[in-house]
Amino acid sequence: MTALAHEVTPVVNNPVSDLDEVLWQAWKAMDLPEGYRAEIIEGAIEVSPTGRRRHAVLISRLRRALDAHLVGSDYVAHQDANVIHRRKVWIPDIFVAPEDLDEIPDEEDLGVDAAGVPMVIEVVSPGRASIARDRVRKRREYARAGIPVYVIVDDFDEEGVVLVLTAPNPKKATYDDEHRVPYGTEVVVPSGPAKGFAIGEAITRRA
């Protein structure tokens, strides 16, 4: 297949482990009740319910603002799709990718290849497990996949914080650049298709 201009070459090419393959096959066979989703995160299948009202409100504001920001580009904001990287599966709250997701299919046609996703956004849900998933485990996973920009909108960090992570280091599973801004202060995405996208009070306000 001919490489497209917006495709990203995978950064890490380690073999898939036996555990990864077992989890992958189990995930594919799952039949979840409506309102639940399953992801493969750091060697485990994690099942979680859809978010509460506040979660939906933040995602809706972010999606509308992102779509407006991306007008005229080849990228849009997407939801409810599997982002796949070497037998790992994530369902970000929002991710930026080509408008036509058929341009970045995964090898089994179950979602999209993380190598073609330049930005993901997670809105943190309440509960220790949910908070740790977005702040810690998914942060490492997205860095391992080399996703260039990871944004976390977090109601539960002090009075609310937006964290913009860039410069992924796949070998260390870290982001080398971190910009942490409290609610009420505007933070701007510094690079990628969404460069210049601002997250401020219009998005994070509580009423």
KAGI-V174796 format. One record per backbone hydrogen bond with DSSP energy under -0.5 kcal/mol. NH is the residue of the N-H (numbers start at 1). CO is the residue of the C=O. E is the energy in kcal/mol with one decimal. If there is no record, write none. Layout:
# KAGI-V174796
NH_CO_E / NH_CO_E
This chain:
# KAGI-V174796
7_4_-1.3 / 8_115_-0.6 / 21_17_-2.0 / 22_18_-2.5 / 23_19_-2.8 / 24_20_-2.3 / 25_21_-2.3 / 26_22_-2.3 / 27_23_-2.9 / 28_24_-2.2 / 29_25_-1.2 / 30_26_-0.6 / 30_27_-1.1 / 36_33_-1.3 / 37_48_-2.3 / 39_46_-2.3 / 40_89_-1.8 / 41_39_-0.7 / 41_44_-2.7 / 46_39_-3.2 / 46_44_-0.6 / 47_45_-0.5 / 48_37_-2.4 / 50_35_-2.0 / 56_52_-2.2 / 57_53_-2.6 / 58_54_-2.4 / 59_55_-2.1 / 60_56_-2.5 / 61_57_-2.3 / 62_58_-2.5 / 63_59_-2.8 / 64_60_-2.4 / 65_61_-2.3 / 66_62_-2.7 / 67_63_-2.7 / 68_64_-1.9 / 69_65_-2.1 / 70_66_-2.4 / 71_68_-0.8 / 73_70_-2.4 / 76_97_-2.3 / 78_95_-2.9 / 80_92_-0.5 / 83_90_-3.4 / 84_82_-0.6 / 84_112_-3.1 / 85_88_-2.0 / 88_85_-1.2 / 89_40_-0.9 / 90_83_-2.4 / 93_121_-0.7 / 94_121_-1.8 / 95_78_-2.0 / 96_119_-2.5 / 97_76_-1.9 / 99_74_-2.4 / 101_99_-0.9 / 103_100_-2.0 / 104_101_-1.7 / 105_102_-0.6 / 106_111_-1.3 / 109_106_-1.3 / 112_82_-2.9 / 113_104_-2.6 / 114_84_-2.6 / 116_113_-2.3 / 117_114_-1.9 / 118_96_-0.6 / 118_116_-0.7 / 119_96_-0.9 / 120_149_-2.1 / 121_94_-2.9 / 122_151_-2.5 / 124_122_-0.6 / 124_153_-2.4 / 131_127_-2.7 / 132_128_-2.5 / 133_129_-2.0 / 134_130_-1.8 / 135_131_-2.7 / 136_132_-2.2 / 137_132_-2.0 / 138_133_-3.5 / 140_136_-2.0 / 141_137_-2.3 / 142_138_-3.2 / 143_139_-1.7 / 144_140_-2.6 / 145_141_-1.9 / 146_143_-1.2 / 147_142_-2.2 / 149_118_-1.1 / 150_165_-2.5 / 151_120_-2.6 / 152_163_-2.7 / 153_122_-2.6 / 154_152_-0.6 / 154_161_-2.9 / 155_153_-0.6 / 157_154_-0.9 / 158_156_-0.8 / 160_157_-2.5 / 161_154_-2.3 / 162_181_-3.1 / 163_152_-2.8 / 163_161_-0.5 / 164_162_-0.5 / 164_179_-2.7 / 165_150_-3.0 / 165_163_-0.6 / 166_177_-2.3 / 167_148_-0.6 / 169_174_-3.7 / 170_168_-0.6 / 172_169_-0.6 / 173_169_-1.3 / 174_169_-1.5 / 176_167_-2.9 / 177_166_-2.2 / 179_164_-2.3 / 180_178_-0.5 / 181_162_-2.6 / 181_179_-0.5 / 183_160_-2.5 / 185_182_-1.8 / 187_199_-2.1 / 189_197_-2.6 / 195_192_-2.1 / 196_189_-3.2 / 197_194_-2.5 / 199_187_-3.0 / 200_198_-0.6 / 203_200_-1.5 / 204_200_-2.3 / 205_201_-2.0
